Amino acid sequence: MYDVAIIGCGPVGALAANLAGKAGLSVLVIDRELSPHPLPRAVHLDHEMMRLFQAAGLAEAIAPGMRETQGHLHIGADHGVIRYMGTAGRPKPFGWANDYFFYQPELERHLRDGLERFAHVTQMMGVELAAFDQDDVGVTLQLAGVDGAVERRARWVIACDGARSVVRKALGITLEDLHFEEPWLVVDAEVEGPVRFPDLWGVPETADIQQLSVMMCNPARPATIVPGRGTMRRWEFMLLPGEDDAAMMRADRVASLIEPYLDGVPHRLVRATTYRFHGLIAERWREDRVFLAGDAAHQTPPFFGQGMCHGMRDVANLVWKLNLVIRSVSDDALLDSYQAERDPHVRSVVTAAIEAGRYICELDAGKAVARDNAMRERARSGQTGTAADLIPPYRNGAIASNTPGAGERFVQPRIDDGRLLDDATGSGWRLFLAGDRTAGAAEQLRALGVSVIPVEDVADDGTLSGWFAARGVTAALVRPDGYVFGTADDDPAVLVRAVNDRLRLITHAATIHEGAV
């Protein structure tokens, strides 16, 4: 009987297995493929994913393969900027840059290699899930592979088996359609030089066009051009009405589309394929002992590069909760907070991506001019930001929602010795105290295994003290996934009560220390 079985070992499933393995859970990971997919699919992730790799003990291996970039630039029909979500020159309150581009086969290899650290993580590659049955204590998995049919048992199952999820279909869970579907051609190439752009105007002087994800909102042919790891570059071209997928993927057609951006620069085509960009969210993310995560639970248009990030947030949210339940610290009703937190979170970002997709995909020239004027007016009014600002806090679930800052991502400054905060303090449950507080409540949380960290003992650049001052609080309890559980402005005893209630603790003496989460 494994603690957790993970169906699918793509980036989301592999991260889930690493987080569960690091927590000491026994894990079974299965995937129908023997090795990672050899071609790039996802290309972007953000600071929160780097922090999760850090929590999993893999950031040192993964970071060298990441290309740090500067955000997003949207160009109107007249080649002028209509939206800039850039990060050049801005602080990094979470320790990592807002935007990174990567090569997915390389990332997947690092994540799978990370599983070799754990004797209690079993990998079964080249194996398919044929069927499964649930009972009161676990899930029976019928697996089929080259060695024939086998049966395995797990207490809980996380389905990370993609947009065509076998598990979701077997459970009869439908997808809510957010009414966005557009066909796009995706082209990856190795390029031995800078990409050439048409004469653009309004680009901020601090921005490096080669380090930005650029959306060409041209009604003649909407397109996206993004940087990649090393010499990799990606183009995405919207298919126009009446265009045929197979014809658009022909080498000569692809060459004609990317040539204006290369102007003779040597390059090698890696792949060209068509996709339908969707906005879809599963109606249920849990069916008794089985959970959906990643593309099995939701699909988003890629205009802010959050598709894979959503899935990684899913499993980071779920694994620490499963761990508390498996270790009999919390009642399994805690697991109901998974969809309660993640669905509104995902829905907010998918909605923003669909909104962007609608104006990016505008094919009417007159409407495109009106769009450009409206967006420039909005930019002049100060309604700008970065892609990180699109990620909302959690509003409900396993948080003390009536306290300032609850549900936000907690900051992670570098401290004076060069380390990031989580490396110095651990990434389990932490109570940060700004100033002298009533010792009794802090000791109660310490007795629960929470690390108690006086802010004045953390030598940073003032990011921590600034966070507390901005919210008018003196105590913050941070969850293992980096989100704030809750805050207090006087006595942290309020957090003790909230922990017992919101985490559904089975006993007040239960331990929620890092090893248990």
BELMOJO-V323212 format. One record per residue. N is the residue number from 1. RES is the residue in one small letter. SS is DSSP state (H for helix, E for strand, C for the rest). PSI is psi in radians with two decimals (NA if undefined). OMEGA is omega in whole degrees, -180 to 180 (999 if undefined). Layout:
N;RES;SS;PSI;OMEGA, N;RES;SS;PSI;OMEGA
This chain:
1;m;C;1.86;175, 2;y;E;2.67;174, 3;d;E;-0.81;-176, 4;v;E;2.36;168, 5;a;E;2.34;-179, 6;i;E;2.10;-178, 7;i;E;1.94;-177, 8;g;C;2.16;-177, 9;c;C;0.72;166, 10;g;C;-2.91;-177, 11;p;H;-0.70;-178, 12;v;H;-0.85;179, 13;g;H;-0.69;180, 14;a;H;-0.66;176, 15;l;H;-0.75;177, 16;a;H;-0.76;-179, 17;a;H;-0.66;178, 18;n;H;-0.76;180, 19;l;H;-0.74;178, 20;a;H;-0.69;178, 21;g;H;-0.72;179, 22;k;H;-0.53;178, 23;a;C;-0.09;178, 24;g;C;0.18;179, 25;l;C;2.64;173, 26;s;C;2.26;-168, 27;v;E;2.40;170, 28;l;E;2.22;177, 29;v;E;2.22;176, 30;i;E;2.62;175, 31;d;E;2.50;-178, 32;r;C;-0.39;-179, 33;e;C;2.55;179, 34;l;C;-0.50;-176, 35;s;C;2.89;-179, 36;p;C;2.66;177, 37;h;C;2.31;-170, 38;p;C;-0.16;-177, 39;l;C;2.67;179, 40;p;C;2.45;173, 41;r;C;-1.45;172, 42;a;C;2.57;-180, 43;v;C;-0.18;-173, 44;h;E;2.48;168, 45;l;E;2.98;-175, 46;d;E;-3.04;-175, 47;h;H;-0.57;-178, 48;e;H;-0.63;177, 49;m;H;-0.68;177, 50;m;H;-0.63;178, 51;r;H;-0.61;176, 52;l;H;-0.70;175, 53;f;H;-0.67;177, 54;q;H;-0.80;179, 55;a;H;-0.56;180, 56;a;C;-0.06;-180, 57;g;C;0.44;-175, 58;l;C;-0.02;-175, 59;a;H;-0.67;-178, 60;e;H;-0.64;179, 61;a;H;-0.63;-172, 62;i;H;-0.66;-172, 63;a;H;-0.70;-178, 64;p;C;-0.40;-180, 65;g;C;0.06;-179, 66;m;C;2.51;174, 67;r;E;1.94;179, 68;e;E;2.29;-179, 69;t;E;-2.98;-166, 70;q;C;0.27;175, 71;g;E;-2.59;-168, 72;h;E;2.48;179, 73;l;E;2.22;179, 74;h;E;2.22;-175, 75;i;E;2.29;-178, 76;g;C;-3.07;-177, 77;a;C;-0.43;-179, 78;d;C;0.29;178, 79;h;C;0.31;176, 80;g;E;2.69;-179, 81;v;E;2.29;174, 82;i;E;-0.31;177, 83;r;E;2.30;178, 84;y;E;2.07;178, 85;m;E;1.20;-172, 86;g;E;2.77;-176, 87;t;C;0.02;-178, 88;a;C;2.23;178, 89;g;C;-0.05;-179, 90;r;C;2.69;178, 91;p;C;2.89;179, 92;k;C;1.37;-175, 93;p;C;-0.32;-180, 94;f;C;0.17;174, 95;g;C;-0.57;-179, 96;w;C;2.85;177, 97;a;C;2.77;179, 98;n;C;-0.61;-170, 99;d;E;2.31;174, 100;y;E;2.50;171, 101;f;E;2.60;-171, 102;f;C;3.04;178, 103;y;C;1.93;-168, 104;q;H;-0.75;179, 105;p;H;-0.63;179, 106;e;H;-0.78;179, 107;l;H;-0.78;-180, 108;e;H;-0.64;179, 109;r;H;-0.74;178, 110;h;H;-0.73;-179, 111;l;H;-0.71;178, 112;r;H;-0.68;177, 113;d;H;-0.60;179, 114;g;H;-0.49;-180, 115;l;H;-0.38;-180, 116;e;C;-0.26;179, 117;r;C;-0.35;-168, 118;f;C;2.02;177, 119;a;C;-0.39;-177, 120;h;C;0.19;174, 121;v;E;2.10;-179, 122;t;E;2.21;178, 123;q;E;2.28;175, 124;m;E;1.66;-179, 125;m;E;2.70;-176, 126;g;C;0.49;-177, 127;v;E;2.38;179, 128;e;E;2.59;172, 129;l;E;2.01;-179, 130;a;E;-0.65;-179, 131;a;E;2.89;175, 132;f;E;2.68;178, 133;d;E;2.48;179, 134;q;E;2.61;170, 135;d;C;-2.91;-173, 136;d;C;-0.35;-175, 137;v;C;-0.15;-178, 138;g;C;-2.99;-179, 139;v;E;2.27;176, 140;t;E;2.18;-178, 141;l;E;2.19;174, 142;q;E;2.03;-174, 143;l;E;2.52;179, 144;a;E;2.25;179, 145;g;E;-2.94;-178, 146;v;C;-0.43;180, 147;d;C;0.18;179, 148;g;E;-2.90;-177, 149;a;E;2.41;176, 150;v;E;2.84;179, 151;e;E;2.39;176, 152;r;E;2.75;180, 153;r;E;2.51;175, 154;a;E;2.61;179, 155;r;E;-0.62;-178, 156;w;E;2.67;180, 157;v;E;2.36;172, 158;i;E;2.07;-179, 159;a;E;1.89;177, 160;c;C;0.75;-170, 161;d;C;0.48;164, 162;g;C;-3.12;-174, 163;a;C;-0.54;-180, 164;r;C;0.49;-173, 165;s;C;2.06;174, 166;v;H;-0.67;-178, 167;v;H;-0.82;-180, 168;r;H;-0.75;-180, 169;k;H;-0.69;180, 170;a;H;-0.55;179, 171;l;C;-0.12;180, 172;g;C;0.49;-179, 173;i;C;2.18;-179, 174;t;C;2.82;178, 175;l;E;2.27;173, 176;e;E;2.23;-178, 177;d;E;2.08;179, 178;l;E;0.23;169, 179;h;E;0.94;169, 180;f;E;2.13;176, 181;e;E;2.03;179, 182;e;E;2.43;179, 183;p;E;2.32;180, 184;w;E;2.58;173, 185;l;E;2.21;-180, 186;v;E;2.22;-176, 187;v;E;2.21;174, 188;d;E;2.40;-180, 189;a;E;2.64;170, 190;e;E;2.17;-172, 191;v;E;2.18;-176, 192;e;C;0.96;179, 193;g;C;3.09;-179, 194;p;C;2.63;175, 195;v;C;2.44;178, 196;r;C;2.32;176, 197;f;C;2.71;174, 198;p;C;2.96;179, 199;d;C;1.92;-179, 200;l;C;2.67;175, 201;w;E;2.66;-180, 202;g;C;0.10;179, 203;v;C;2.20;-179, 204;p;C;2.51;-178, 205;e;C;-0.49;-179, 206;t;C;-0.20;-174, 207;a;C;2.41;174, 208;d;C;1.92;-174, 209;i;H;-0.50;180, 210;q;H;-0.22;-178, 211;q;H;0.33;-178, 212;l;C;2.63;167, 213;s;E;2.03;-171, 214;v;E;2.11;176, 215;m;E;2.01;177, 216;m;E;1.72;-175, 217;c;C;1.05;-175, 218;n;C;2.04;-177, 219;p;C;-0.33;177, 220;a;C;-0.54;178, 221;r;C;1.58;176, 222;p;C;2.46;-177, 223;a;E;2.72;176, 224;t;E;2.40;177, 225;i;E;2.15;-178, 226;v;E;2.61;174, 227;p;E;2.94;178, 228;g;C;-3.11;179, 229;r;C;2.30;178, 230;g;C;-2.18;-178, 231;t;C;0.04;-178, 232;m;E;2.44;173, 233;r;E;2.62;177, 234;r;E;2.42;170, 235;w;E;2.51;172, 236;e;E;2.17;-178, 237;f;E;2.25;176, 238;m;E;2.35;174, 239;l;C;2.34;-179, 240;l;C;2.76;-179, 241;p;C;2.30;178, 242;g;C;-0.19;-180, 243;e;C;2.50;-176, 244;d;C;2.34;-177, 245;d;H;-0.88;-176, 246;a;H;-0.69;180, 247;a;H;-0.66;-178, 248;m;H;-0.39;-180, 249;m;C;-0.08;179, 250;r;C;2.53;-175, 251;a;H;-0.71;-178, 252;d;H;-0.61;179, 253;r;H;-0.75;178, 254;v;H;-0.77;-179, 255;a;H;-0.69;-179, 256;s;H;-0.52;-180, 257;l;H;-0.68;-176, 258;i;H;-0.30;-176, 259;e;H;-0.69;179, 260;p;H;-0.41;-179, 261;y;H;-0.13;-176, 262;l;H;-0.63;176, 263;d;C;0.86;177, 264;g;C;-0.03;179, 265;v;C;2.28;179, 266;p;C;2.42;-179, 267;h;E;2.82;177, 268;r;E;2.15;179, 269;l;E;2.24;179, 270;v;E;-0.77;177, 271;r;E;2.77;172, 272;a;E;2.17;-179, 273;t;E;2.79;180, 274;t;E;2.59;178, 275;y;E;2.74;167, 276;r;E;2.02;179, 277;f;E;2.17;-174, 278;h;E;2.79;164, 279;g;E;1.83;-175, 280;l;E;2.47;178, 281;i;E;2.31;-179, 282;a;E;2.49;180, 283;e;C;-0.57;177, 284;r;C;2.41;179, 285;w;C;-0.12;180, 286;r;E;2.37;171, 287;e;E;1.64;-178, 288;d;C;-1.82;-175, 289;r;C;0.17;-177, 290;v;E;2.34;-179, 291;f;E;2.54;172, 292;l;E;2.50;177, 293;a;C;2.72;178, 294;g;H;-2.55;-176, 295;d;H;-0.35;175, 296;a;H;-0.48;-177, 297;a;C;-0.42;-175, 298;h;E;2.66;177, 299;q;E;2.44;-175, 300;t;C;2.56;168, 301;p;C;2.63;-169, 302;p;C;0.30;-166, 303;f;C;-0.27;172, 304;f;C;0.16;175, 305;g;C;0.63;-174, 306;q;C;0.06;-175, 307;g;H;-0.98;180, 308;m;H;-0.60;179, 309;c;H;-0.72;178, 310;h;H;-0.81;-178, 311;g;H;-0.69;179, 312;m;H;-0.62;174, 313;r;H;-0.67;178, 314;d;H;-0.96;-172, 315;v;H;-0.54;175, 316;a;H;-0.67;178, 317;n;H;-0.71;-172, 318;l;H;-0.67;-171, 319;v;H;-0.77;-178, 320;w;H;-0.52;178, 321;k;H;-0.76;175, 322;l;H;-0.67;-178, 323;n;H;-0.73;178, 324;l;H;-0.67;-180, 325;v;H;-0.78;-179, 326;i;H;-0.62;-179, 327;r;C;0.21;178, 328;s;C;0.55;173, 329;v;C;-0.71;-178, 330;s;E;2.66;172, 331;d;C;2.63;-176, 332;d;H;-0.09;172, 333;a;H;-0.37;175, 334;l;H;-0.57;-175, 335;l;H;-0.28;175, 336;d;H;-0.33;179, 337;s;H;-0.19;-179, 338;y;H;-1.05;180, 339;q;H;-0.59;180, 340;a;H;-0.59;178, 341;e;H;-0.81;-169, 342;r;H;-0.64;-177, 343;d;H;-0.92;179, 344;p;H;-0.60;179, 345;h;H;-0.92;179, 346;v;H;-0.79;-177, 347;r;H;-0.69;180, 348;s;H;-0.79;-177, 349;v;H;-0.69;178, 350;v;H;-0.71;178, 351;t;H;-0.74;177, 352;a;H;-0.69;179, 353;a;H;-0.67;178, 354;i;H;-0.72;177, 355;e;H;-0.83;178, 356;a;H;-0.72;180, 357;g;H;-0.66;-179, 358;r;H;-0.72;180, 359;y;H;-0.53;176, 360;i;H;-0.66;-174, 361;c;C;0.17;-180, 362;e;C;2.15;-178, 363;l;C;-0.13;179, 364;d;C;2.11;-175, 365;a;H;-0.73;180, 366;g;H;-0.75;178, 367;k;H;-0.55;178, 368;a;H;-0.68;177, 369;v;H;-0.78;178, 370;a;H;-0.73;177, 371;r;H;-0.82;-178, 372;d;H;-0.75;180, 373;n;H;-0.75;-179, 374;a;H;-0.70;-178, 375;m;H;-0.62;176, 376;r;H;-0.64;178, 377;e;H;-0.72;178, 378;r;H;-0.70;178, 379;a;H;-0.68;179, 380;r;H;-0.48;-180, 381;s;C;-0.01;176, 382;g;C;0.09;-179, 383;q;C;1.18;179, 384;t;C;3.13;179, 385;g;C;-2.83;176, 386;t;C;2.98;179, 387;a;H;-0.50;179, 388;a;H;-0.49;-179, 389;d;H;-0.24;179, 390;l;H;-0.33;-175, 391;i;C;1.97;-176, 392;p;C;2.89;170, 393;p;C;2.84;169, 394;y;C;2.43;-178, 395;r;C;-0.50;-177, 396;n;C;2.85;177, 397;g;C;-2.40;-177, 398;a;C;1.02;177, 399;i;C;2.73;172, 400;a;C;1.40;-165, 401;s;C;-0.25;-179, 402;n;C;0.22;-179, 403;t;C;2.53;-178, 404;p;C;2.33;177, 405;g;C;-0.12;-180, 406;a;C;2.38;179, 407;g;C;-0.12;177, 408;e;C;2.77;169, 409;r;E;2.24;-178, 410;f;C;2.57;-178, 411;v;C;2.80;178, 412;q;C;1.43;179, 413;p;C;2.87;168, 414;r;E;2.42;177, 415;i;C;3.05;-169, 416;d;C;-0.45;180, 417;d;C;0.11;176, 418;g;C;-0.22;-180, 419;r;C;2.69;170, 420;l;E;2.70;-174, 421;l;H;-0.80;-176, 422;d;H;-0.56;178, 423;d;H;-0.53;-179, 424;a;H;-0.58;-173, 425;t;H;-0.14;-169, 426;g;C;2.86;-177, 427;s;C;0.41;175, 428;g;C;-2.69;178, 429;w;C;2.24;-178, 430;r;E;2.36;173, 431;l;E;1.96;177, 432;f;E;2.25;-179, 433;l;E;2.18;177, 434;a;C;1.72;-179, 435;g;C;3.12;-178, 436;d;C;2.20;-180, 437;r;C;2.92;178, 438;t;C;2.13;-174, 439;a;H;-0.55;-173, 440;g;H;-0.85;-178, 441;a;H;-0.69;178, 442;a;H;-0.66;180, 443;e;H;-0.56;176, 444;q;H;-0.74;178, 445;l;H;-0.63;176, 446;r;H;-0.66;179, 447;a;H;-0.46;176, 448;l;C;-0.05;179, 449;g;C;0.12;179, 450;v;C;2.35;175, 451;s;E;2.22;-180, 452;v;E;2.12;-170, 453;i;E;1.88;174, 454;p;E;2.25;-178, 455;v;H;-0.60;-179, 456;e;H;-0.28;178, 457;d;H;-0.13;-179, 458;v;C;1.93;-178, 459;a;C;1.60;179, 460;d;C;-2.88;-176, 461;d;C;0.24;-179, 462;g;C;0.00;-179, 463;t;H;-0.76;-178, 464;l;H;-0.92;-179, 465;s;H;-0.61;177, 466;g;H;-0.66;178, 467;w;H;-0.81;-179, 468;f;H;-0.75;-179, 469;a;H;-0.70;-178, 470;a;H;-0.46;-178, 471;r;H;-0.06;178, 472;g;C;0.61;-179, 473;v;C;2.87;-180, 474;t;C;-0.04;178, 475;a;E;2.44;177, 476;a;E;2.21;176, 477;l;E;2.12;-174, 478;v;E;2.33;-179, 479;r;C;2.91;179, 480;p;C;-0.38;179, 481;d;C;0.14;176, 482;g;C;0.03;178, 483;y;E;2.60;-178, 484;v;E;2.14;175, 485;f;E;-0.81;-179, 486;g;E;2.97;-179, 487;t;E;2.94;175, 488;a;E;2.65;-179, 489;d;C;0.05;178, 490;d;C;-1.46;-177, 491;d;C;2.13;179, 492;p;C;0.00;179, 493;a;H;-0.50;178, 494;v;H;-0.57;180, 495;l;H;-0.55;177, 496;v;H;-0.80;-180, 497;r;H;-0.72;-179, 498;a;H;-0.67;178, 499;v;H;-0.84;-179, 500;n;H;-0.62;-177, 501;d;H;-0.97;-171, 502;r;H;-0.51;179, 503;l;C;0.04;177, 504;r;C;0.81;-178, 505;l;E;2.39;-179, 506;i;C;-0.60;177, 507;t;C;2.52;180, 508;h;C;-0.31;179, 509;a;C;0.02;-179, 510;a;C;2.60;-178, 511;t;C;2.26;178, 512;i;C;0.58;-179, 513;h;C;3.03;-173, 514;e;H;-0.67;-179, 515;g;H;-0.36;-180, 516;a;H;0.00;180, 517;v;C;NA;999
